[in-house]
Amino acid sequence: MKRRVLFLCTGNSCRSQLAEAMVGHDLGDKWEASSAGTRPAGFVHPLVPVVLAEIGIRHQGRSKSIEEFRRAEFDLVVTVCDSAAEECPVWLGKGKRLHIAFPDPAQSKGSEAEQLGVFRALRDDIRRRVVAALQTL
C-alpha cells in the first residue's frame, strides 16, 4: 500500500509543486504525493513546468489550498518553506511532520536565463533532499 505525503508551502506555486511532481515521478510506486499552500497563489509559476520538462516530468498540478486536505490522512506532511512551518505548527492528523526549507525561487531577480538557473538549482536540491528523505522513511 502506498504511503501518502503532503508538501506544504505558502503559495503552492513553486517549491511544493516541484516536490509533488518529482516524488510522484521518482517514488510513485511507494508514495502518493500531494501539495497545498497555506495562502495559495492560485497559479503555478510558469517556470515550474519548464524545469520539470527538462528532466522528463510532465507537470499536471494546480495551486491548491490546505483546506482541500483538512480531512485527508497523510503518513507524512513536509513543509518546504519556513512560513508554512510557522503557520501550521500542528497538522490535525496522525501523520509525521518533517520540515525541509528551500528558498523561494519566485523571489529571484535578473534575466529569464538567471531565473531559470535559480529554478533548476532548486529543482535539483528538492529532488536530492526530499527524495532522499522519503527513501529513508
C-alpha positions in Angstrom: 0.0 0.0 0.0 1.3 3.4 -0.9 2.1 5.9 1.8 0.7 9.4 1.4 2.7 12.6 1.6 1.6 16.3 1.6 4.0 19.0 0.7 3.1 22.4 2.2 4.3 25.8 1.2 2.8 29.3 1.5 1.7 29.8 -2.1 1.8 26.3 -3.6 3.2 27.8 -6.8 6.8 26.6 -6.8 8.5 24.6 -4.1 5.7 22.3 -3.1 4.7 21.9 -6.8 8.2 20.7 -7.7 8.3 18.3 -4.7 4.9 16.8 -5.5 5.8 16.2 -9.2 9.2 14.8 -8.5 8.1 12.4 -5.7 5.2 11.3 -7.9 7.7 10.6 -10.7 10.6 9.1 -8.7 8.8 7.4 -5.9 5.3 6.9 -7.3 5.4 3.2 -6.6 5.8 3.9 -2.9 4.4 7.3 -2.3 1.2 9.2 -3.3 2.2 12.9 -3.3 0.0 16.0 -3.0 0.8 19.6 -2.4 -1.0 22.6 -1.0 -0.5 26.2 0.3 -1.4 28.0 3.4 -2.2 31.0 1.3 -2.4 29.6 -2.2 -1.3 31.9 -5.1 -3.9 30.4 -7.4 -1.4 29.7 -10.1 1.7 27.6 -10.7 4.8 29.7 -11.6 5.4 29.4 -15.3 9.0 28.2 -14.9 7.9 25.1 -12.8 6.6 23.1 -15.9 9.7 24.3 -17.8 12.3 22.9 -15.4 10.3 19.7 -14.8 10.1 19.1 -18.5 13.9 19.4 -18.8 14.1 16.2 -16.6 11.3 14.4 -18.3 8.5 15.2 -15.9 5.2 16.5 -17.2 3.6 18.9 -14.7 -0.1 18.4 -14.1 -0.7 20.2 -10.8 -2.6 23.3 -9.8 -2.3 25.7 -6.9 -4.4 24.2 -4.0 -5.4 25.4 -0.5 -4.6 23.3 2.6 -8.3 23.4 3.2 -8.8 20.9 0.5 -6.9 18.4 2.6 -8.1 19.1 6.1 -10.0 15.8 6.4 -7.4 13.7 4.5 -5.0 11.5 6.3 -1.3 11.6 5.4 1.6 9.4 6.6 3.8 12.5 6.3 3.4 16.2 6.0 6.5 18.0 4.7 6.8 21.8 5.0 9.1 23.2 2.3 9.2 26.8 3.4 9.7 28.5 6.8 6.4 30.4 6.8 4.3 27.3 6.1 6.1 25.6 9.0 5.3 28.6 11.3 1.7 28.8 10.1 1.0 25.1 10.5 2.5 24.2 13.9 0.2 21.3 14.3 -1.2 19.2 11.5 -4.6 17.9 12.5 -3.9 14.3 11.8 -1.8 11.3 12.8 1.0 11.6 10.3 4.5 12.6 11.0 5.8 16.0 10.2 9.1 17.0 8.5 10.5 20.4 7.7 12.9 20.8 4.8 13.3 24.5 4.0 14.1 25.8 0.5 14.4 29.4 -0.7 11.5 30.9 -2.8 12.6 30.9 -6.4 9.8 33.3 -7.3 11.8 36.0 -5.5 14.7 35.6 -7.8 15.7 38.6 -9.9 17.5 39.0 -13.2 17.1 37.8 -16.7 15.0 34.9 -17.7 18.2 32.8 -18.0 19.2 33.8 -14.5 15.8 32.9 -13.1 15.8 29.6 -14.9 19.2 28.9 -13.2 17.6 29.5 -9.8 14.7 27.2 -10.6 17.0 24.5 -11.9 19.1 24.6 -8.8 16.0 24.5 -6.6 14.6 21.6 -8.6 17.8 19.6 -8.2 18.1 20.4 -4.5 14.5 19.4 -3.8 15.0 16.2 -5.8 18.2 15.4 -3.9 17.0 16.2 -0.4 13.3 15.3 -0.5 13.6 12.1 -2.4 16.4 11.0 -0.1 14.4 11.8 3.0 11.4 9.8 1.8 13.6 6.9 0.8 14.8 6.6 4.4 11.3 6.5 5.9 
